Structures are given as structure tokens and as C-alpha cells.
Amino acid sequence: MEAKRKYKRLKYSDREKIEELLRDRRGIAEIADAVGVHRDTIYKELKRSGLDEFTYTAAAAQKAL
């Protein structure tokens, strides 16, 4: 397992990976491990973008910044 960085800003490529894994119905903890962040970061990303695991897209999340 890759070491997690403490305060990692999500890049667009990270958001694309989140979108892909959500589409594959992966769990939040698994997504967090794949992106290299804490699972709270994934929850915050979904909340901040105003989307959920069913409607999340990298493009919409990037626009919400």
C-alpha cells in the first residue's frame, strides 16, 4: 500500500480516477487508497462538488472549484 500524503490537493487526473472508480461501484476507502488520500477527502470532494457517488463527474467537480 502506498503511503498517504497528509494534505494532497486533488488534481483533475485524481478526479477522473474517482469518477472511474465510482462508476465501477468501488467503495470510498478503496477509492481513497487508489488516489492516495484519506477517505474523508473523497467524502469532502463529493460534498463540495454538490454531487454524489451516482452523479459525480470529474468535469463537474473541477468546475465547482
C-alpha positions as a Python dict, from the first residue, in 0.01 Angstrom:
ca = {
    (1, 'M'): (0, 0, 0),
    (2, 'E'): (129, 343, -95),
    (3, 'A'): (193, 594, 185),
    (4, 'K'): (-70, 865, 202),
    (5, 'R'): (34, 1226, 187),
    (6, 'K'): (-105, 1444, 462),
    (7, 'Y'): (-257, 1731, 264),
    (8, 'K'): (-286, 1642, -102),
    (9, 'R'): (-477, 1868, -337),
    (10, 'L'): (-679, 1675, -587),
    (11, 'K'): (-577, 1723, -949),
    (12, 'Y'): (-805, 1676, -1245),
    (13, 'S'): (-646, 1337, -1306),
    (14, 'D'): (-736, 1238, -948),
    (15, 'R'): (-1095, 1343, -1011),
    (16, 'E'): (-1102, 1134, -1329),
    (17, 'K'): (-982, 832, -1129),
    (18, 'I'): (-1251, 897, -865),
    (19, 'E'): (-1515, 915, -1138),
    (20, 'E'): (-1393, 591, -1296),
    (21, 'L'): (-1386, 403, -966),
    (22, 'L'): (-1729, 532, -863),
    (23, 'R'): (-1867, 406, -1195),
    (24, 'D'): (-1714, 67, -1114),
    (25, 'R'): (-1904, 83, -781),
    (26, 'R'): (-1586, 76, -572),
    (27, 'G'): (-1604, 172, -206),
    (28, 'I'): (-1489, 507, -71),
    (29, 'A'): (-1198, 351, 121),
    (30, 'E'): (-1080, 169, -193),
    (31, 'I'): (-1104, 489, -397),
    (32, 'A'): (-910, 681, -133),
    (33, 'D'): (-633, 418, -139),
    (34, 'A'): (-617, 431, -519),
    (35, 'V'): (-590, 811, -523),
    (36, 'G'): (-354, 822, -222),
    (37, 'V'): (-571, 1030, 11),
    (38, 'H'): (-772, 976, 328),
    (39, 'R'): (-1130, 861, 276),
    (40, 'D'): (-1254, 1190, 429),
    (41, 'T'): (-1101, 1368, 129),
    (42, 'I'): (-1325, 1166, -102),
    (43, 'Y'): (-1633, 1240, 109),
    (44, 'K'): (-1543, 1611, 112),
    (45, 'E'): (-1488, 1608, -264),
    (46, 'L'): (-1835, 1465, -321),
    (47, 'K'): (-1994, 1711, -77),
    (48, 'R'): (-1803, 2013, -209),
    (49, 'S'): (-1897, 1943, -567),
    (50, 'G'): (-2263, 1906, -476),
    (51, 'L'): (-2266, 1564, -637),
    (52, 'D'): (-2296, 1213, -502),
    (53, 'E'): (-2149, 879, -599),
    (54, 'F'): (-2418, 837, -867),
    (55, 'T'): (-2383, 1176, -1038),
    (56, 'Y'): (-2015, 1264, -985),
    (57, 'T'): (-1812, 1362, -1291),
    (58, 'A'): (-1457, 1495, -1294),
    (59, 'A'): (-1557, 1785, -1521),
    (60, 'A'): (-1844, 1898, -1296),
    (61, 'A'): (-1628, 1869, -985),
    (62, 'Q'): (-1350, 2072, -1148),
    (63, 'K'): (-1600, 2345, -1243),
    (64, 'A'): (-1723, 2362, -883),
    (65, 'L'): (-1382, 2492, -769),
}
